Amino acid sequence: MRAEDHRRLVIVGASLAGLRAARTLRERGFTGDLTIVGGEPRLPYDRPPLSKQVLTSPHPPAGVELPLPEGLDARWRLGRAAVRLDAEARTLTLADGALLRYDGLLIATGSAARGWPAARPAPPAGVVTLRTWDDALALRDGLVPGRRLVVVGAGFLGGEIAAAARERGLDVTLVEAAAQPLARAIGTTGGAYIAALHRAAGIDLRTGTTVEGFLAGADGWITGVRLSDGSTAAADLAVLALGGVPSAGWLVGSGLAHDGGVHCDPCLRALRADGSVVPGVVAAGDVARVPQPLADGERLTLGHWTNAVEQGAAAAATLLAAQDPAPTLEPFAAVPSFWSDLHGTRIRSVGLPAAADEARVVEHDLTARRLEISYHRAGRLVGALTIGRTGRLASYRSALEQRLTPTAATGHGSGAPETRPRATLMPSSSPAGAVGG
């Protein structure tokens, strides 16, 4: 029996990344004690449908639980979030006061929906966010044909909610502070294309506009949204789609560097503020800030489905390898990817478009619903995005994979350049992992 079979491994986060990590641990031969902690009272479930199929389903949807691998043999601590980590003592405290001791810890707590700023007056009833299965069911019940919905934030999540509501027959106003939807994530040309899709679907898209406040009736329920352009958008319901916040606040006092997510080295090991490795602790998914080779090693969080899957497996492998007397650790270097569904089209991307300083438009046909853009940083390919041209992504992915090797290729794609400032973050804009690939 291998030494690790006597050890206690704990995964914090009953999430996609956490479940994939657990599966990987067992597949790699770990037979010791495995505990999975989750803040929600549910087994892990898939989040991409929350802003898509759940909202548009004509009947109350069935659950979206992720299948549990056969032989997982895990001890589940659900509905009891982790509230404190003592990395020196290797103990984890749960919300019910339970103390768990561990030999290895994998953090996969995902992200939370960004709410209305606490410094501003609290919004009235009827202003909601979308993060959990229960959030999605409540929002679905509110999407009654003929009602007026205001969505604040035209990122991936906000766009998907707006599209779903429009499909359900609501009057939808979509408010975006930037000049175009998704401009920070995919550039202004891609953003303008998405804006055209929204408007063609009958959505009242207000760009370059922010929310100043909310109006409410005598019953305290929202009746409208005051905008920075001086107008008011009538509303029976409003959704804040302002991005995600890595769920790392519970790590205060742990010794881990966790501002904007848990700081990790290339092998997904958690770091202290001085850059040293915290023994026995790794992180994966939306909560992990990991060096990205395509962004010159900049440490980023990526709120996408494929990232959660790949990092969950890689972090588990690191956790096991670190227990060997002479560990061989492999840096995480997967090519990021994501997808999003809007108005009958599928947006697909590989790489890091948000890290680019130049976008080259290869094809742009709004009538035929076709778009192809390659993204470059200092002249080198860092990403690509397509609509209606999914088959073309394979060559981009291949080129990006070569970039992650010592004999990397240097570019792909052509067309009229669109120059824009470098972005440093692919924003998390869906319920943790709801945008994926």
C-alpha positions, -999 to +999 in steps of 0.1 A: +000+000+000+013+034-009+021+060+018-006+084+006-033+058+012-029+065+049-034+103+044-064+125+048-072+146+018-099+173+019-115+192-010-131+225-001-158+231-028-185+206-039-181+221-074-172+210-109-135+215-101-138+198-068-156+168-082-131+164-111-103+166-085-119+139-064-123+117-094-086+122-104-074+113-069-092+080-071-082+073-107-045+078-097-047+052-070-054+072-038-074+050-015-071+070+017-097+092+035-113+117+012-137+145+024-155+170+002-169+201+019-196+222+002-214+254+013-246+245-006-267+216+007-265+199-028-242+175-045-221+191-073-242+203-102-235+218-137-237+256-138-238+264-176-275+254-179-284+279-151-284+309-175-295+290-205-317+258-205-331+263-169-344+298-178-359+289-211-374+255-202-412+254-207-415+231-177-399+230-143-364+216-152-350+185-137-318+188-116-285+193-133-264+172-108-231+160-121-227+122-123-207+109-093-179+085-104-183+049-093-161+041-063-156+077-053-160+067-016-160+103-004-173+117+029-196+146+021-199+176+043-226+196+025-244+228+037-214+236+059-191+260+044-154+263+053-149+294+075-113+292+086-080+276+075-050+271+097-023+261+072+004+257+098-017+233+119-033+218+088-068+222+101-100+234+085-130+248+105-165+245+091-195+268+097-210+243+122-178+244+143-165+210+131-127+208+129-112+188+100-075+177+100-059+172+067-026+161+052-035+176+018-060+203+009-075+213-024-094+246-026-121+248-052-146+272-037-154+289-070-168+324-071-198+343-059-220+368-078-209+404-074-237+423-056-247+459-055-220+481-038-225+481-001-216+518+001-247+527-020-284+525-009-296+489-009-317+479-039-354+471-035-370+437-036-370+423-071-333+430-077-315+397-078-283+379-088-278+345-105-253+321-089-270+290-076-296+264-087-321+280-064-313+315-079-320+301-114-353+286-104-365+318-087-354+339-117-371+314-141-404+318-122-401+356-126-396+355-164-433+359-172-441+370-208-449+406-210-430+416-179-402+442-180-367+430-171-336+451-167-303+433-168-273+453-154-241+441-171-238+428-207-211+403-201-215+366-208-240+360-179-260+392-185-262+385-222-274+350-217-300+361-192-312+388-215-314+364-245-333+338-224-358+364-211-363+377-246-370+342-258-396+339-230-414+370-243-403+397-219-394+433-227-357+434-219-334+464-213-297+455-211-275+481-194-237+481-201-211+506-187-186+500-216-190+511-252-198+476-263-208+443-246-179+421-237-154+447-250-129+438-222-131+401-230-132+400-268-125+435-280-147+462-296-153+445-329-165+413-313-185+434-288-202+454-316-211+421-333-227+409-300-245+442-296-260+438-331-273+403-322-289+417-290-306+446-309-318+423-337-335+402-311-354+432-298-334+439-267-331+476-257-293+477-253-279+508-235-241+510-238-219+536-221-245+537-193-245+529-156-272+525-130-276+555-106-303+539-085-336+521-083-373+531-080-398+511-059-435+511-053-453+513-020-449+476-015-411+479-017-409+461-051-388+475-079-406+496-105-377+511-124-340+517-128-325+552-130-297+554-155-267+577-158-280+592-191-309+607-172-335+582-184-355+556-164-360+521-175-393+506-163-388+473-145-408+445-129-376+426-122-339+434-124-308+411-125-273+422-115-248+405-138-217+423-126-192+395-127-179+371-102-158+374-070-135+345-061-148+329-029-116+333-009-127+356+020-127+327+044-090+325+040-083+357+060-056+348+085-047+316+068-013+328+056-023+322+019-021+351-005-057+354-017-065+389-030-085+384-062-083+346-057-058+322-042-023+329-056-008+298-071+025+288-087+025+272-122+018+238-106-013+251-088+003+251-053-010+278-030+014+306-022+021+329+008+023+366+003+061+363+000+057+339-029+067+308-009+047+276-013+022+266+014+029+229+020+000+205+012-023+231-003-034+235-039-062+254-057-083+250-088-111+266-108-126+301-104-109+307-071-073+301-083-051+328-097-026+310-119+003+322-141-009+322-177+019+316-203-002+332-230-003+364-209+034+365-203+030+347-170+005+371-155-015+355-127-052+354-137-085+338-127-106+323-155-143+317-148-149+290-174-161+254-174-131+238-191-107+256-169-124+242-138-123+207-152-087+208-163-074+226-132-093+203-109-075+173-124-041+190-125-043+202-089-052+167-077-022+153-096+000+179-080-014+171-045-005+135-049+029+141-065+039+164-037+037+136-013+064+116-030+100+119-015+113+132-048+082+148-064+080+154-101+055+183-106+041+194-140+032+230-146-004+236-157-004+248-193-037+240-209-051+262-236-081+280-221-114+279-240-150+289-235-184+290-252-216+310-248-250+307-265-268+339-276-298+343-299-294+309-316-256+314-321-227+297-303-198+319-295-166+298-291-131+309-282-097+294-274-067+311-258-069+344-240-085+371-261-086+394-231-048+394-230-044+407-265-033+442-276-045+436-312-075+419-328-075+408-365-108+404-381-107+374-405-145+372-413-174+394-403-209+386-417-237+395-394-264+384-419-250+349-422-241+349-384-204+343-390-175+358-372-138+350-369-113+370-350-077+362-341-061+379-311-024+389-307-001+402-280+031+418-291+025+403-325+021+367-312-012+347-313-029+345-279-065+336-288-093+333-314-130+336-314-156+323-338-194+324-344-206+299-370-171+289-378-163+264-350-143+241-373-117+268-377-107+268-341-087+236-343-058+253-361-058+281-336-057+257-307-029+238-323-009+270-328-015+280-291-004+246-279+028+249-298+033+283-281+033+265-248+062+244-258+099+254-261+096+253-299+065+275-300+051+289-332+046+326-333+013+334-350-018+327-370-045+346-387-047+377-408-070+406-416-076+442-407-061+449-373-081+464-345-057+478-318-069+482-283-053+485-248-041+453-232-066+437-209-053+418-179-082+397-170-107+374-187-136+384-165-156+358-147-191+366-159-212+335-152-223+315-123-189+300-115-181+279-145-213+287-164-193+297-194-173+268-206-160+247-234 
